[in-house]
Amino acid sequence: MKKYSSRILNSLIDKYERSSLYKGTNMVNVTIAFQFTKSTLKDYFDDTNYKYQEEINEVCLKMQQQGLIKITWKKHQEGNVIDKVALNLEALEEVYKVLNRTKKQELESNVSEIIKEYCDYDNFLGNFAQDMLSNLSEKKSIKKYLNIEDFTEVRDILKAIYSMINQKEEIYRRAFSVYLFNDSKRFEAIESKVIRIISDYASLNSDIDILSEFNILKNPSYIYLKGSGSFNINDQILELGKLKGEIAFSSSIIDSLKVESLQVKRIVTIENLTTFHDYNNPEELIVYLGGYHNEVRRKFFKKLYNHNASMEFYHWGDIDVGGFRILNHLREKTSIAFKSMFMDVITLEKYKDYCKELKENDIASIKKMLVDERFQEFREVFEYMMDKGVKMEQEVL
């Protein structure tokens, strides 16, 4: 036998807990009803088996006798076909007991106590916690971010974000999960919700790799470079120019790496791998950036800068929103005055036949960047892009 009573009562309680009556914003009497339709209760309208309708009628009559609901019958079919049932608001306590269901108010209160532990932090996590508490106090939904019926998940999500903020060294995702939860797969289970919260509250670009930004790695991290330069790694001297090709340094090597010599005109970071492989200049140290950089790359750039602060640093990326955001990200995170390379109007005009069309989200982003003081030096190229409706990938060159 199907539990029609639980289904109907739970639906009524769901509606009640979403209603203005529950939120206290409606002082007028409100009816919380469950309408009988083919979409809400398919069995009731099964023409091939009338026993379902009889069974559901019997269940509803019993609940009405218990004072839990009130039945409204179809016109001219009283006692035969139900139109809807309404929740008896005076019997709410009894309905919760019958369902063995925890009140939403109690769930919200318990979750609020968990969230309060993070409200005093002076960062995006603190702002998030304050917002969630405010929503809960106003009886607004927070299900976009947190499930109030799963206290363990709420605790784990907040704990993970707090730990990510304070994760200063690179660590693999599963090792991070074991460290936090003694379970190698737990972080992966809540990762999407963690990323959603960080994306909405940490003021990061939408195209950034959020886990890498907080030093959580899915795979080993490497720095690819070529050109000229001399490095000391555990008392072993590496002459980059003698290799006549690229080399990769793992993140574990960077801490012990020392810069011996940089007899180059400039240091160039390149956004895309194809361009990195194709581009060669023996008078430069060329570093593959791979989109947004992470802590290990920043550490490497700072070592280069500390070796020779007068050295010029350039970034060569796509002439699009992402390319300029990556350049700005480099500047802000390293405090090094990276200049742009081949990211100008001259390049766009020279390769205009290979440009791509701007999309609506590109246009919206460029409009914001035009009034952002961090991007004012690129106003000319932005205006050209808007005027011509174009952008360009660096592989074109």
N, C-alpha and C positions, 0 to 999 in steps of 0.2 A: 504494500500500500504506500502510495506516495504521500509525503508529509505536506499536504496542502495547507494545513493550519500554519506551520512554520513559515512556509513560503509567503503566504498572505500577510501574516503578522510582521515578518521581517521587512517586507516591502512597505508596509504602513509606517513602521518605525524609521526606515530609511528616509521616507518622505518627510516625516515629522522632524528628523534631525537636520534636514536640509531646509526646512521651512523658516519663514520670518517669525513664526510663533516661537520656535525654539530659540532663535537669535534674540528674541525680545524686541524686535523692531516693528511688530504689528500688534496693536492693542485690540483690534477687532477680532471677533470670533472667526476662526478659520477651521474649515473642515478638511481633515486629512483622509483622503479616500483612495481606495484601490478599485479601479475601473475594470470590469470584466470584458476583455476583448480577446480576439484570437492571438494577438501578439503578447498579451500579458498572461493569459491562461489558456493555452492551446487546447488542452484536454477537455475543457468545459464545452468546447464547440465541435467536438469530434462526433460527426453524424453517424459514424459506423459503430459507435459504442456509447450508449446513453448511460452506462453505469458510472462513467466519470462524472457526469453532471449530477447524478443522484448522490454520489459520494461527496462531491464538493458542497452541494446544498446541505447535506447532513452535517458536514464539518462546520460550515458557516453558522447553521442554526445552533449548534452546540456552543460555538464561541459567542454568539449573541446571548444565549442563555447565561453564559458565564459573565456577561456584562463587558466583554472585551471589544466588541464591534456592534455596529447597527447595520442591518441589511436594507438595501433599497432594491425592490423588485422591478422588473420590466413592466411597463404599463400594459395592463390587460393580461399579464402572466404572473400575477402575484402567487407566491408559493411554488412557482415552477422554474422561472428563469431569473437569475440575479443580474441586476444592472451594475451595482457597485456595493462595496461595503465601506463603512466609515469607522475610523478609530475612535473609541471612547476615550477621550483625553483624561477623564477622571480615573481611568483604570490603567494609566501608564505604568505605575509601579508593578501591577500585577502582570502586565504584558511582558515587561522585562524579565520577571521571575519565570513566567511560562517558557520564554525563549532561552532562559539561562544566558542572557546577553548583558554585557557590561554597558552601562549608560555612556553615551558619547561625552557627556560632561565630565565623567570620571576619567575617561581615556585622555581627554584634553588636559585635565589637571595633572595627571601622571606624566604626560609628555612635557608639559610646561616645566615641571621640576627638573627633568633631564636637561632641557634647553637652557634653563637659568644658569647652569654652570658655565656657559660660554658667553654670557651677555656682556661681561666686563672687558673682554679682549678688544684692544684698539686696532682692529683689522677687519677685513671683510667677514670673517667668521662671527665676530661680535655683532656686526651690522645685521647679518643673516639671522642670528639668534634673537636679536631685538625685534626684527620684523615678524618672525614666527610667533614670538610671545604676544606681540600686538594683535596679530590675526587671531590667535587663539582666544585672547581676552574679549575680542569682538565677535567670537564664534564664527569666524571666517575659515574657509577650508585652507589647509596647507598640504593637501595631498599631491600637489605638483612636485613637492620636494620630500615630504615625510609622510609615512603611514602611521597614523596615531594608534592603530591597532597592533603595531609591532614595535614594542618598546626596545627589544634587542637591536633591531635594525636601526632605530633612531640613535641609540647610543653608539653603535658601530660607525654610522655615517659621520657623526660629529667628532668622534674620536679619530677617525681616519683623516678628516680635513685638518684638525688640529695638528696631527702628526705630520701631515704633508707640509704644512706651513713651516714647521720646525725641522724638516728634513734637509740638512745642509750638504750631505754627501749623497752621491748617486747610489741607488740600491735597486735591485731587480724587484719587479712587482710581487712575485711569489715570496721572496725573502721578506719584503715589507709586510706582507700579509701574515706570515708566520710570526714576525716580530710583534705585530699588534694583536693578533687574534689566536696565535698558536694553531693556525689553519691556513694552508697555502692557497686555498681557493676562496676564502671568505671575502677578501677585498674585491676580487673579480665579480662576486655576486652583487656588490653594492656600488661598483665602479661607475655605472651610468648615472646613478643619482648623485654621487659625489661630484662628477664632472658637470652635471647640470647646475648644481648649486654654485660651484666655482665659476662656471661660465657666466652666470647671471649676476654674481656679486663681486667678483675679483677684478672687474674692469680689464679683462684680457681680450685680445683680438679673437674673433670667432674662429679664425683659421690656425690658431696656435695649438701645438700639442701640449695639452694641459698637464698630463702626467710627467712628461719630460721637463716642463717648466718647474715642476716641484721635485725634480730629481728621482722620479719613479720610472724605471726603465722596463720596457717589455723585452728588449734585446740589448746585448752589449753595445756600449757607445764608443764610436771611433771618430777620430779627427783625420781626415784625408788632406794631405798637403803635398806640394811639389814646388820646384823652382830652385831657389838658393837659400842657404842658411846652414848653420852648424849648431848641433845640439849635443848636450852631454846627458846620457841616460845611464845612471848607475855606473859612472866612470867610463862609459863607452862613448866615444865620439862618433857622431853620425854626420857625414857631409852630404847634405841633401842634393847638392848639385851633381855629385858623382853618380847618383842613382839613375839619372836620365829617365825619370818616371815618377809616379806618385808613390806615396807610402802612407800607411795608416797607423796612428798612435791610439792605443786603447785608453780608456779612462783611467785604468790603474797605473799607467805610465806617467801621466801628466804631473802627478805630485812630485815625482823624483826628477822630472825633466828640467834641465837648465839650458838657457840660451847662451851659447858660446859666442856666436858671431852672426850679425845680420848685415852683410855687405850687399844690400839691395836698395833699389830706389824707393820701393813702397811695398806694402802688404795689401793683398787683394783678397777679399772674401767673395765667393761665387755661390749664387743661390742654387743653381741646378746642376745635377751630376753630369749630364751630357756636355754642357758648356765647360765644366771643370776639366773633363777629359780632353776636349778639343783645344782648349786655350793653353798656350805656352809662352812664357817669357822668362828667360834665365836671369833677368835683372829684378825679378819680383819673387816674393814668397806668396804662393797662391794656396788658399785654404778653401776647401769645399764646406759650405755652410749647411746645406740640406734644409733650406727653409729657416724656421726660427731656431736660434741657437739654444743651448742649454748650459748648465753650470760648468760642465767640463770644458766646453769651447770658450766660455767667458774666462775661465781660469787660464787657459792657454793664451788668449789675446792679452790678458793683463801681464803675463810673463813677457810677452813680446814688447809690450809698451814699457814695462819697467826696465827692460834692457836698453831701450832707446826711445825716450819720450818724444823726441823730435821726429821720429819716423812717421811718414804719412800712411794712414789707413784708408782704404777704399772698399766700398761695397758695390758689387755689380749684380743686379737682380732684374727681374721682370719689370717692365714699365707698366705697372698696374698697381692697384690698391695694395695688394699683398707685398709687392716689392718695396714700396716706400714704407710700409708699416714695419717690415723686417729691418730696414735701415734705421728707422727710428728706435726700434727695440734694441738694436746693437748699441746705439749711442747711449740710451738711457741705462741699460744694464751693465755696460762696461765703463761708462764715463770717458770713453775715447771718442774723439771728434771724427768719426768716420765720414768720408766724403762719398758722394755718388759717382759712379763710373758708367758711362754709356747709358745714362738714364735721363735723357734730355730731349728737347725738341729736335735738335739736329739729327739724332739717331732715329726718331720717329719719322721725320721727313725722308731720310735716306732710305729707310726700309718700309715706306708707307704701303707698298704692295703686299707686304706680309703681315700687316696689322690685323688684329681681330676687333670685332665690334663690341663696344661697351654694352653691358647688360644693365637692367634697372638697378640691381643692387650695387653695381660699380658706380653708377651715376650718383646714387644716394650717398655712398661713402665718400666720393670725391667732393661733393658739396660740403660735407662736414669737414673734410681735411682742408678745404679752401679757407675756412674760418678758424682753423686750429693753428695757433701760433707756432707749434712745433714743425709745421710743414710749409711755412711761408716762403722759404727759399725755393720751393718747387711750384710756386704759383704759375709760372709761365708754362711749364709742362702740363700742369693740371688743366689750365685754361685751353691749351691746345687739344688735349685729350677730349675735353668736353665739347669743344667746337667741332672737331672732326669725328667725334664719337668712336675713338679708337683706343686700343691698348696693345702691348706687344710683349711676347715672350722673348727672353734673352737668347734662346737657341737659334733665333733668326740670324743673329750676327755671325 
